[in-house]
Amino acid sequence: MKKILVIKHDKIGDFVLTWPAFYLLKKAMPEATIDVFVAPVVESFAEACPYVDNTIIDSKDDASIAEQIAKQNYDAVIILLSEFRIYKILNKSNIPYKLVPKHNWYQYLYKHRASNEYLNSEGCWRGACMLVEHFLTHHGYAIPKLPDRFWDMSARKEHWQEYYQKLVNEKLIFIHPGTGGSSGCVPVDKLVQLMINIDKLTLSACHFVLTFNGSELELAKEIKTLLANTAIKVSLAKPLDNLIDFSESLVAADMFIAGSTGPLHIAGLHNVPTVGFYAGRRSTPHIRWGTLSEPSKRFAYTPPVGKRTGRNMALINFDQASNDIADFLNKQS
């Protein structure tokens, strides 16, 4: 096996969660060239991934994509995102080995299939790993052990701590207010009180950095204003040129707190301690969408499960959260 193509998602958060699968593939087959097919929005993250060699961008011109793939003479393709459209594109190439997950009727159009149904006690990132593990086992490769950190930016940590003006013996705590997608939004007053409690209970001085995308700037400003008459140190994240720079900069954080899974997943690549607020559902999103940080560095909180309560993020026990967070930070050097 010299050249492998991986078909992947069109969302940044979903792609981030496939880094463990790419790690397994590259670690087990270091001499192989690993390419990935992604949507334009994911391109920068695919190029930043240390386990990907080249990217093919989805131009939506299926004929051109099929021709481009056919010219690469891939030995295998692992289809993490299976669509009938993908089948039609790959059907025009002469790739000897094609592996798809066991779902959707068109799985039967492929010779090689494997389950990607992870356990309820596992994060959804396990699904992609299961396909790669099946691929490696089928071809006689040992399955490597996963690392503690998937994006090692430790050499740049001091640079980014200086960028965010972290002082010695200060805890740099990032908070990303705003939507949690399918979850409800964490109320501003709850976030403000959480910050006040953390600052009070943490033995070290705390510096809170509010991160945001363009539409969340006003929300971040509101939180900063509400804390203006307190002694709490809080600042808005300084703008960076692109999302990759921001993502890399999260290595500076001592903790990342959010109700939005995307930035939480990015922080998890650095093995930064994460605090996530998730909807209360029987599908256990706090586990399914868990970050890639080590288990001991993952904190997740939900409101009571139920149609009336599950999306009411105000019902989360924020006092418990602040106690847990402060206790964790107080044990860190």
N, C-alpha and C positions, 0 to 999 in steps of 0.2 A: 504494500500500500504506500504510494508516494503522494497522491493528491486526493484530498477529501473535501467535499463540499457539504456545508451545513445550511439548511434552510431554516430561517428563524423569524421571530415575531416582528411586527411593525410598530411596537411601542417600546420606549426607552426602559421603563420599569421591567417589562417582561424580558428584554434582552439582558439587563443587568443580572437577572436571576438565572441566566444560562451560563454565566461565567464559571461556576463549578463544573458544568459539563464540558466546557471548552478546556478547562484545566486538566480534567481527566484525560481527554483526548490528546492534548499536547504533551502531557507528562508521560503518558504511556507510549506515544509515538513521536518522539522529539524530531526525528528526521523527516516526518511527513509535512507537506504543505497543507495548511488548513485554511480554507476560504469560507466566507459566509455570505449568504444572500439576504439582504435586509432592505427595509424601506429607507428613503432618504433621511428621515428624521433620526434614524438610528446610526447613520453612517459614522458620525464622530465617535460614538461609543464603541463601535466595531473596530475603528482604527486605533482607539486607545487600549483596547483589550490586548494584554500581552500574550494571549494564547491564540490569536488570529493573525494569519499572515497577509491575507488580501480580502477585499470586499467587492462584492458585486451588488450594485444598487438597483433596486426595482424601479425601472423607468416606466412601467406599465405597458411597455411595448413588448408583448409576449413573444412575437416572432424574433425580434432582435435579441431578447434575453435567451431564448432557446438556442439561437445561433452562437451567442457568446459562450454559453455553458458547454455546448458541443465541442467548441474549439479547444477547451481546456483539457480534454482527455482525462477526466476524473476517474479514479479507480472506484470511488464509492461516494454515495450521498446519504446523509442522515437528515431526515425530514422531521424537524421538531415541530414545525407548523404545517399541518397537512390540510391542503385544500385541493379541490378538483382542478382548479386552475394550475396548481403546481404539477399535478400529474400530467396535464396536457403539455406543459413546458418541458418536463423531463422526458416525456415519451419520445421527443424528437432527438434526444441524445442517446449515446450508446454507452451509458455508465453501467458497468457490470453488476454492481451491488447497490441496491436501493433499499433503505430501511425506513419504515413508517410506524407511527404509533397505532395501536389497535383501537381505532374509533373512526366513525363515519364509514358509509358503505364502500367508498372507493379504496379502503385499505386492501380490499381483496383484488385490486388491480395490480398489487405489488406482491412479489414473491416473499419478501422478508418483512416480518411484522413482529413487534414486541410491545408488551404492556408498559404504559407509563402512568399507571394508576398508583399513586403514592398513598401511603397510609394516612389516616386522619390525624395521626400524631406527628406528621412530617410537614415541612413547608413545601409549597408547590414547586420549588426549584428542584426537588428530587425527581420530578417527572422527566426532565431532560437528561438528568444523570442516568436514569434507568435505561433510556434508549442507548446512550453511549456505552454504558456497562455491558449491555447485550451485544453491542457491536464489537467491543474489545474482546469479550469472552468468545464470541463466535470466531474471531480471527486469531485466537491464541495469545492475547496480550493480558498481562496481569493488570488488575484494577488498582491504580495508585491510591494512596491515602490523601484525603483532602487537606489543604493547609489551613492554618488559623486565619490567614488573611489572603484575599484574592487579588488585591491591588496594592502592592508594596510601594508606597510613596514616602516611606520613613526618611529617606534622604532629603525630602522636600518639606518635612514637618516643621523644622525650625523656621524656614522661609515663610511658610504660611502662618505660623504663629506670630511672627513679626508683622505680617500683613494685617492681621486682625488685632494687632497691638496687645497681645497677651503679656501680662506681667508675670514675674517669677512668683511661684506659689499661688497662682490664680487659676481657678477652674474656668475654662472656656466652654460655655454651654450654648449650643445652637438651638434655636427654637424656630420652627417653620409653621406659622399660623396659616389658616386657610382650609380649603376643602379637603375632605378625605375621599373624594370620589363618591362611591356608593354609601360611605358613612356620612353621618351628619357632621356639620362643622363644630369644632370645639368652641364654646362661647368665649368671647374675649375676656369677660370678667373671671372666668374659671382659669384661663391661662395666666392672667395677671396675678391672681391669688396663688397659683401654683409657683410662679416665679418668686413671689414674696416669701412663701413658705420654704422653698429650697434655699433661698439666700439666708434665711434665718437659721435653718437647721444645719447647714453645711459649715464645717469648721474653717475651711479655706475661703478666701474671698472669691466671689463669683462674678464673672463677666458674661452677661447674656448677649448673644448676637442674634438678631432677628433676620432670618432669611426669607426671601419672597421671590415670586415671579412678577412680571409686570403688573398684573391685575391685583396682586395682593399687597402692593406697596402701601396703599391707604390703610389697610388693616394693621400692617406692621407699625405705621406711624401712630395709629390710634393707641396701640399697646404702649408704645414709647411715651406718648403724652400722658397716659394714665399713671405711669410710673415716674413722671417728671418731678413730683414733689417728695419722692422717697430717696433713700440713700443707695438704692439699688443701681448698679452699673449696667446699663443697657445701651446698645447701639444698633443701628441698622447695618446690615452687611454691605460692605463697600462693593460697588458694581465691578464686575469682571467682564472681559471681552466676550467670553463664550461659556457655554454650559460645561464644557470639559474642564476649563480652568476652575470654575466653581466646584465641580465635582472633585477635582484633585485637591482643592483647598480644604475639603472637609477632613482631611487627615489631621488638621490642627485641632479638631474638637476633642474635648474630654467627654462630651456627651451630645447626642442629637435627639431632639424631641419634636415629634410631629404627629399630625393626624392624617397625613398624606403619605401613601406608601412609596411613591416615586423617590423623593429625597431620602426617605428612610433606607431604601434599598441601596442607594448610592453610598450613604454613610456606612452601611454594612460591609461594603467591599473593602473598606479600610479597617474593619474589625473595631470600629468605634462603638462604644456603648450606645444603644438606641432605646428610646422610649416611644412606643406607638400607641395611639388611641384608635380603637377599631369599633365598628358597629357590633352590637350584641346579636349574633345570629347563631342558629344551630349548626351552621356550616363552619363554625370556628375560624373566622377570618384572621383572628389574632395569631393563630398557628399557621394557617394556610399562607398568609402573606407575611410570615415572620422574616426578619432580616437575615443576612448572611454573617452577622457577627456571631461570636461564640455564644452558646446558650447562656452562660453566666453573665453575658453582657446584653441580653435582650430582656426588655421589660414591656409588657403589653397589658392594656387596660380596656375594658369594655363596659358599657351599661348593661343592665339586666336583659337577658334574651327575651324577646317578645315583639309583637307587631307595634305596640304602642310605646315600648321602652327602648327597643334595640337601636334606634337611630337618634335617641335623645342623649347626646353626648354629655349634657349637663348632669346626668345621673351617674356618671363615673365617680368613683370614690377618689377624688383628687387629694384628699388628706392622706390616704394610704399611699398614693403615688408619690407625693412629696416626701413622705417618710422613707419610702423605699429608695428613692433617688438620692436623698441626702445620706442615708446609711451606706449606699454603694460608694458615693463620692468620698465619704469620710474614710473609707477603707483603702482608697487608692493613694499611691505615693505621689 
